[in-house]
Amino acid sequence: MESNKEKLVQRFIEYAGFNTQSDGEQSQCPSTRGQMELAQYVAEELRQLGLVDVQVDQNGYVTATLLANGCQEAPVVGFIAHVDTSPDMAGGPVKPRLVQNYDGGDIVLHSEKSILLSPKDFPELTNYIGQELLVTDGLTLLGADDKAGMCAIVSAVEYLLCHPEVPHGKVRIGFTPDEEIGRGADLFDVAAFGAEFAYTVDGGELGAIEYENFNAANATVFIQGRSVHPGTAKGKMVNAISIAAEYQQMLPAGQSPEYTDGYEGFFHAHKLSGAVETASLHILIRDHDRQKFENRKMLLESMTAFLNVKYGAGTGTIEIKDSYYNMREKVEPVKYIIDLACEAMEAVGVKPSIKPIRGGTDGARLSFMGLPCPNLFTGGHNFHGKYEFLPVESLIKSAETVVEIIRKVGKLK
């Protein structure tokens, strides 16, 4: 697939050109028009390549089939990526730039604004000296999360269609909307997809394979204060903003994203809004361990109850909504799909690296919907921001890994 490098890069740049930033404030699916535009574009591309049963439903979900070519008894495997990009950073117009033969120094993303992608801040850059890197212009994200995954999947099936001598079973392709705002699996029809197992191609650096993720919930704490003119407020005013800040300070010290890694869970107070009369505090709850996850939710409930004791009944209320759970309990019973992916990586010269996801993917929810679905690398780094970069050689290996998994699944009965 190395010989198709230029085509692979061009495909990614074309996908990146669509502004597919999702929007959690919108209720429709997909939440933004650009996602449907990319869905329709890639669906037509799949038709032109020769896939069958290519569909784009009214909600922007793309599905397609690569027919078996001699391995009719093999299980059906699926590959899934998402079309949307994160709302955390401007999603367009994205203007990717290809850095050739990276020399290990600073990369100027935007000269006028003095925005640099530097190994001083991102030391992993030095792992890619001599390689080609796709980078941003410093004003938007790049979109490798997850257009690199889309690119790897499409390039893999294109390779197999161009090389019919490679035997394989039936393969299902799925591209979902609104993954970045937690809705990617909401309307995914697992039964209609018809795969025995699948892989999301939505991971990070070269070699990563993930089948453990956070248990996740979103909490919103509502604070009811009392607004009184500040000139006569003594003994009367109850400042909802101050109470919300107090609540945030009650969270356990050191248990926030900037102080944790690996299997350590956290609370992340990520949004505060309001005024003296009312305020709301939004908190992410994350933990790999299910019991610790439940304990975290109970802690927030007890903190809210404390506010009502300290400031009076009705001062604080809390809403907690679970988002997804750790897919490990659903993937471990079919652990051979992890072993198969590791063997595929080794076959294409990639060292597998099994790590827990400090986040979630569509695969986490799909696993609990009956489709075991671990996550594979795309090669990208620094997702959701202007310092995002994608080593081209890693993207090639992602596509080659998909091809090799399909080849190996074809040998299963």
Sequence and secondary structure as in RCSB ss.txt:
>XXXX:A:sequence
MESNKEKLVQRFIEYAGFNTQSDGEQSQCPSTRGQMELAQYVAEELRQLGLVDVQVDQNGYVTATLLANGCQEAP
VVGFIAHVDTSPDMAGGPVKPRLVQNYDGGDIVLHSEKSILLSPKDFPELTNYIGQELLVTDGLTLLGADDKAGM
CAIVSAVEYLLCHPEVPHGKVRIGFTPDEEIGRGADLFDVAAFGAEFAYTVDGGELGAIEYENFNAANATVFIQG
RSVHPGTAKGKMVNAISIAAEYQQMLPAGQSPEYTDGYEGFFHAHKLSGAVETASLHILIRDHDRQKFENRKMLL
ESMTAFLNVKYGAGTGTIEIKDSYYNMREKVEPVKYIIDLACEAMEAVGVKPSIKPIRGGTDGARLSFMGLPCPN
LFTGGHNFHGKYEFLPVESLIKSAETVVEIIRKVGKLK
>XXXX:A:secstr
 GGGHHHHHHHHHHHHTS  B  TT  SSSSSHHHHHHHHHHHHHHHHHT EEEEE TTS EEEEE  SS TTS 
 EEEEEE  B TTS   S   EEE S  SS EEEETTTTEEE TTT GGGGGGTTS EEE  SSS   HHHHHHH
HHHHHHHHHHHH TTS    EEEEEES GGGT TTTT  HHHH  SEEEEE   STTEEE    EEEEEEEEEE 
B   GGG TTT B HHHHHHHHHHHS TT SGGG  TT  EEEEEEEEE SSEEEEEEEEEESSHHHHHHHHHHH
HHHHHHHHHHH TTSEEEEEEEEE  THHHHGGGTHHHHHHHHHHHHTT   EE   SS  HHHHHHHTT    E
E    BSTTSTT EEEHHHHHHHHHHHHHHHHHHTT  
